[in-house]
Amino acid sequence: MTLVSTLSPCIMCTGTALLYRIPLVVIGEHRNFLGAEDLFSERGVHLVVLDDAECIEIMANFVRQHPDLWNEDIGR
């Protein structure tokens, strides 16, 4: 099983992936938000960060256009 995410998973999503023992996580980008990626490494989960320019742009635009939703979801 593989988890594919546009953005680095938050701590809750990271915990869920670990709970269900997902062995591979592919992340589109982690410049706009860096989740708890270290927890994957500590537990032997293979992590691939694509650093995809389109993902970076999509997320940056969303954060800029919807700061209220972004801050509510991310908890800042």
Backbone as a ProteinNet text record, in pm:
[ID]
protein_1_A
[PRIMARY]
MTLVSTLSPCIMCTGTALLYRIPLVVIGEHRNFLGAEDLFSERGVHLVVLDDAECIEIMANFVRQHPDLWNEDIGR
[TERTIARY]
84.9	0	89.7	44.1	117.3	23.1	67.1	-6.8	56.8	-25.2	23.1	-49.3	28.8	-28.7	34.8	-45.7	5.8	101.5	66.6	136.9	187.6	290.3	342.3	229.6	208.5	97.7	113.9	1.8	1.5	27.8	40.4	69.8	-42	-166.5	-277.2	-275.5	-251.7	-244.7	-122.3	-12.3	108.2	79.8	15.8	-18.8	-109.9	-204.9	-295.6	-219.5	-130.2	-49.6	36.4	91.6	172.4	86.1	-30.5	-122.1	-158	-179.7	-217	-96.8	21.1	147.3	166.1	140	161.5	313	370.5	517	580.6	500.6	554.9	465.3	526.7	454.6	522.9	443.4	492.7	428.5	512.1	465.5	500.2	402.8	426.7	522.7	506.2	594.4	583	688	684	745.1	738.8	787.9	683	556.5	450	411.4	433.4	404.5	489.2	564.2	643.7	576.3	522.3	455.3	554.5	508.2	589.2	662.5	732.9	801.7	906.1	963.3	1063.9	1007.5	879.3	816.7	814.4	800.3	805.3	943.4	1044.8	1181.9	1213.9	1171.1	1196.6	1133.3	1028.2	955.6	973.5	1073.1	1108.7	1019.1	938.6	853.3	938.4	929.9	1003	929.2	998.4	939.2	1003.5	919.4	966.1	903.7	986.3	938.1	971	868.2	886.4	934.5	903.9	938.9	888.5	763	699.9	661.1	707.9	682.9	533.6	455.7	311.4	243.6	281.6	226.3	262.8	387.8	432.8	349.1	328.7	251.7	105.5	44.7	-95.9	-115.3	-27.8	-43.3	-12.9	88.5	121.2	4.6	-57	-173.5	-289.3	-313.1	-422.5	-400	-279.1	-247.2	-266.6	-222.4	-233.5	-379.9	-458.3	-596.6	-695.2	-660.4	-753.4	-682.1	-623	-548.8	-636.6	-764	-853.8	-872.9	-895.7	-911	-779.4	-670.8	-539.5	-506.8	-522.8	-489.4	-583.1	-706.9	-801.2	-763.1	-725.8	-692.6	-557.8	-460.2	-325.7	-316.7	-406.4	-410.2	-316.4	-289.7	-201.7	-281.9
-116.5	0	123.1	226.4	351.7	467.3	561.6	685.3	791.7	857.9	965.9	1092.6	1198.5	1323.2	1441.2	1540.3	1661	1732.5	1733.2	1808.9	1715.5	1755	1677.1	1651.9	1527.9	1498.4	1565.9	1612.1	1669.8	1557.9	1593.4	1494.9	1390.5	1431.2	1336.6	1236.8	1285.8	1196.6	1106.4	1160.3	1079.4	965.7	997.8	895.3	788.6	828.9	732.9	640.9	698	616.2	516.7	560.7	470.9	362.9	400.2	304.9	192.2	228	128.4	70	101.3	43.7	57.4	177.8	205.3	217.6	132.8	127.4	232.7	296.3	393	515.8	633.5	760.7	847	894.5	981.6	1118.1	1220.5	1356.8	1445.1	1520	1609.2	1721.7	1780.8	1889.4	1911.1	1969.6	2002.3	2139.9	2227.4	2365.1	2452.9	2435.8	2517.8	2471.5	2344.8	2290.1	2165.4	2163.1	2046.1	1976	1858.6	1780.6	1703.4	1598.7	1517.5	1406.6	1443.6	1345.4	1265.6	1324.8	1254	1128	1129	1010.8	893.1	922	814.4	749.3	832.2	779.9	698	746.7	676.4	538.2	518.7	391.3	309.7	345.1	264.2	279.2	384.1	408.3	474.4	422.6	481.9	606.9	719.5	848.8	904.4	942.5	1002.5	1141.2	1244.7	1381.1	1421.1	1441.8	1471.6	1614	1705.9	1846.7	1897.3	1864.3	1894.2	2042.1	2109.8	2252.9	2284.9	2200	2225.3	2213.3	2114.2	2100.3	2221.1	2265.1	2382	2503.7	2526.2	2641.4	2632.6	2515.2	2497.4	2530.1	2475	2497.2	2641.7	2702	2842	2932.9	2907.1	2985.5	2967.3	2843.7	2819.2	2893.6	2885	2952.8	3103.4	3158.1	3301.7	3344.1	3264.2	3301	3268.8	3172.6	3129.2	3116.4	3223.7	3212.7	3170.5	3208.5	3169.6	3018	2955.3	2809.6	2739.4	2789.4	2729.2	2731.8	2847.4	2860.1	2777.5	2765.3	2682.7	2534.6	2490.1	2349.9	2314.4	2400.2	2372.3	2399.8	2480.2	2502.9	2610.3	2707	2815.9	2932.3
0	0	0	-67.2	-76.6	-50.3	31.6	54.5	-32.8	-115.8	-200.5	-158.2	-132.2	-83.1	-155.5	-189.1	-251.6	-157.3	-29.6	73.3	181.3	250.9	362.9	464.1	506.8	597.6	734.9	789.2	923	1025.2	1149.4	1253.7	1264.8	1247.6	1258.1	1141.2	1020.9	904.9	911.8	961.6	980.1	1077.6	1188.4	1287.2	1230.2	1148.5	1085.6	990.9	911.7	819.8	897.6	1009.6	1092.2	1156.2	1203.5	1266.1	1169.1	1043.8	943.6	869.9	918.8	870.2	719.3	671.3	529.7	508.4	424.8	414.4	323.8	238.5	143.2	140.1	155.8	149.2	43.6	-52.9	-159.2	-140.2	-130.2	-103	-222.6	-269.4	-382.3	-347.9	-230.5	-187.5	-37.4	20.7	162.8	191.2	94	113.3	180.1	142.9	200.5	339.6	368.6	501	520.1	627.6	661.1	777.5	750.3	854.4	938.7	998.1	1089.5	1014.7	910.9	826.7	903.5	1005.5	1084.6	1149.4	1180.3	1241	1143.6	1015.6	916.4	916.2	911.2	907.7	1031.9	1148.1	1273.4	1277.6	1200	1203.2	1075.7	997.2	881.2	759.6	756.5	640	531.8	410.7	298.6	254.1	253.2	222.2	95.1	-0.2	-124.6	-135.3	-144.6	-163.4	-307.2	-386.7	-528.1	-553.8	-461.7	-477.8	-613.2	-641.9	-769.7	-778.8	-882	-899.3	-905.5	-969.4	-979.8	-843	-764.6	-629.2	-543.8	-554	-476.7	-513.2	-641.4	-688	-645.6	-660.5	-622.6	-474.8	-389.9	-246.1	-207.7	-267.9	-238.6	-276.4	-392.1	-434.1	-337.5	-293.7	-200.1	-68.9	-15.5	111	95.9	-14.4	-39.3	-57.9	-129.1	-161	-48.7	36.7	141.6	276.8	326.8	452.6	569.6	567.2	676	680.9	566.4	561.9	595.2	541	565.2	714.9	777.7	919.6	1008.1	967.1	1042	1034.9	917	897.7	960.3	943.3	992.4	1143.2	1195.8	1340.6	1389.8	1306.5	1348.6	1396.4
[MASK]
++++++++++++++++++++++++++++++++++++++++++++++++++++++++++++++++++++++++++++

